[in-house]
C-alpha cells in the first residue's frame, strides 16, 4: 500500500460505553432513598389505579368495589368483631400447622442433606408425596379426623412438611466439602461438624425455606376453611361470595396479604439479626 493511501481508522475507534444508571445496577445495592421510594410506589400505584378505574368508569360495584366501599366493609366487620375472630382463627391454624411442620422437617432435611444413606432412604417417598396436591387429602382427612380443627392443621402439615424438608436438604447438600474436610483436619468430630459447621452455614437457607413455605400454609388454610369451617378468613370469603358481597371478599384478601407481608418482613428481620455474617458476605 502506498504511503499516500488513506488508512482505515476503524481499529482505533473505541465504542463508547454508557454508564449504567442507579436504577439499572446489576447485582449491586441501590441507595436507601431509591429503595424506599420504589417500595412505596409498588403499593401506591396499584391503589391509585384501582381508585381511578372505580371512580371514572361504569363498572358495577358488585364486580369491583371502590377502595372507599372496601374500607367501609372493613370498619363494619371490625366493629362487629367478626373480622377479628376470623383472623385469630386462621392465624392459630397456620401457626400450629406450620410450626409442627417446621419442627419436624428441618431436622429431617438436615439429616437427608448430610448423610447420603438417609437421603437415599427418604428422598424417593418425599419426592412422591411432594407431587401429590395437599387439597386432594381433604376427603381422607375429614373421614379420618372429622370436621374439627385437626384436619385443617393436618392439611397444613402435609402441604408444608415435605416441601420444607426437601428445600432444607438441597441447602445442606451444597455445603462446600472443603469446609467439612477442614473441620475434620482440625480435629472436629462428626457431631461438631454437623452442629457447629453445617447448621450455621445453612441457617440462612433454612430461614428462607420457611419464609417461602409459610405462603403455602396460608393457601392451604384458606382452602380448608372454604370446605368446612365455622370461622376463619377463608370462610368469610366463601360466605361473602355466596351473597355477592364483593367488598367483604376484598377485605379478606387484603387482610391475608397484610398478614403475609408482616410475616415476610419478620423472617427477613430474623435473617438479618441471626445471620449477620451472611449479610456482610452479600
N, C-alpha and C positions, 0 to 999 in steps of 0.2 A: 504494500500500500504506500502511495506517495506521501511525502510529508505534508503536502498541501491538502490532502483529502480530509474531510471533516471526520472527527472521531465521534463515536457514539458515547453519549453521556449517561445512558441508562444505568450502567453498573455503579455510577457514583451517586445516584439519586436514592436516598433512603426514604422509605414510606413514613409518613407522619402517623404517629400513634396517638390516639385520643386518650386522654387521661380519664379513667372511669369516674363518674360522679359518686358522691357518697351513697346515693340510693342504690346503685348497682355494684356495690362492693361484693366481691366474691369470697365467701368463707372468711369474712372479717367482721369485726364488731362495728356497729354504726353508733353515732352519737346518741346519748341518752335522750336528748330532746326530740330527735327524729323518731326514735323508737316509741316514745310516749305519744307523740303526735299520730303516728301510724296506728297505734293500738286504739286511740280514741276515735280515729276515723273509721276503723273497722266496725265500731259499734254505732256511731252517729249516722254514717252514710246509709246503712240499711233502714234505720228508723226514719230518717228523712224521706227516703224513697217510699216507705210504707205509708207515711203521713200524706205524701203528695198524691199517691195513687188513690187512697181512700177519700181524699178531700176534693180532688178535681176530676174524678171520674164517676160514672154511674154504677159502680159495682154494688151489688146487693150486699148489705152488711151481714147477711146470713152466710155468705161465702167468704167475705173478707172484712171483718170488723175494723174499725179505726183504732188507733192507739188509745184514744180517749175512752172508747167503749170497753176496751180490754182493761184499762185502769179502773174503770167503774166496776167491772165484774170482779176484779181483784179485791177492791175495797169491800164489795158485798160479801164475797166468800170469806174474806179475812174477818169481817165483822161478825159473822155467824160462827166463826172458829172451825168451819168445815175444812177450809184450806189448811189450817194448822194441823188438824187431826190427820188429814190425808198425807201431808208432808212427813209428819212424825212416823206414821205407819210405814211409808215407803223407805224412809231413812233407816228405820230399825231393821227391816227385812234385808236391805242392801248391806247394812253394817254387819249383821250376824253372818249372812251367807258369804259375803266377800272375805270377812276375817277368817272364817273357818277354812275357806278355800286357800287363802294365802298362807295360813299357818301350816297347812298340810302340803301344799305344792312347792313352797320354797325349799324346805329340806330335801324333798324327793328330787326336785330339779337339780340341786347342788350335787347330790349323790350320783344322779344319772350323768351329769356332765363331768364329774371327777373320776368315776370308775366305769370303764367300758363294759365290764361284766354286768353291772346294774343297768346300764343303758341298753345293752343287748336284750336283757330280760324284760324291761318295761316299755321301751320305745315303740315296739310294734303295736301293743294294745293301746297305748296312749295315742299313737297316730291314728288308729282306727276310731277311737272314741272322739277324737278331735273333729272328724268329718261327719259325725252324727249331730244334726242340729238339736240343741238343747230343748227347744219348744216341743219337739217330737216326743219327748219323755213325759209331757204333761198328763196324757191319759193314764200312763202307768203310775205316775206319782200320785194322782188322785185316787187311783184304785188301791194303791198300797198304803198311802198316808192320809187319805181323806181330803177334806177341803179346808183345813185349818191353815196354820202358819207353816207347818212342816213341809208340805210340797213346794211352797214358794221359796223357802230357804234352800231346800234340796235342789231346786231348779237352778238357782244362782250358783250353788256349789258345783254342780255338774258343768255348767257353762263356763266357769272360770278356772276350775281346778286343772283340767288337762292342758288348756292353752297356757296357763301361767307356768306350769311345771316344764313344758317344752321350751318356752321362751327363756326361763332361767337356765335350763340345760344348755341351750345354744350359747348363752352368755358365758357359762363356765367352760364350755368346750374350747373357746378361743383365748383362754388364759395362756400367755406365752410359756412354752415349755422351758425356755431358758430361765425364767423366773422360778419355776418349780425346781429345776436341777440346781440352781444356785442355792436354794434353801437347803436341799439335801447336802450339798458340799459344805455348807456352813454348820452342819450338824443337826438340822431340823428333823423332827420326826414326821411321820405321815399325818398325825393329828395336828401338829403345829403348822404344817404346810396347808392343811385344809382350813383351819380356823384363823390363822394369822397372816396367810398369804392369799389364798384363793378367795376366801369370803370378803375381805376388804377390797380386793381388786374388782370383784363382780358386783359389789353393793350398788353402784350407780345403775348398772343394768337391771338389777332386781327391782329397784325403785321405779325405773321406767316401765318395766313389765307390769308392775302392779298398777301404775298410773293408767296404762293403756287398757288393761283388763277391767278396771273399775267401770269404764264406759259400757262394757258388755254386761256387767252386773246390773246397771241401771236399765238397759234394754230388756233384760230378762225379767226384772221385777215388774216392769210395766206390762209385759206380755202376760205374766201370771195373774196380775190384777185385772186384766181385761177379761179373763175367763171366770175366775171365782174369787171374789173378794167383797167385803162389806165396806172397806175404806182403803184409801190409797190414791196416789195421783193417777195411776192407770185406770182405776175405777172411776175417778172423777172425769177423766177424758172420755171414757166409754159412755157414761150416763149423759154427759153433755152432748155427745154426738148423736145419741138416740133421740134427743129432743131438739136438735139443731141449735144448740147454744154454742155457736162458734166462738164467742168471746171467752167462754169458760174453757174451751179447748186450748185457745191461745194462752190463757193463764196457766194451765197445767204444763204446757210445753215450755213456756218461759221459765217457770219455777224449776223445772227439771234441768233446763240449760244453765240457770244461775247456780244451782247446787253443784252440777258437774264442773262448772268453771271454778267454783270455790275449792272443790277437792283437787282439781288440777293444779291450781296455784299452791295449795298446801303441799302437794307432792314435790313441786318444783322448789319450794322453800325448804322442805325436808332434805332434798338432794343437795341444796346449796350449803346447808349448815352441817350436814353429816359427811359430805364428801368434798370438802374444800380443796383437797389435793386434785380432784378430778376437774374442778372448775379452773384451777390455776393451769392445769395441763392444757385445757382448751384455750 
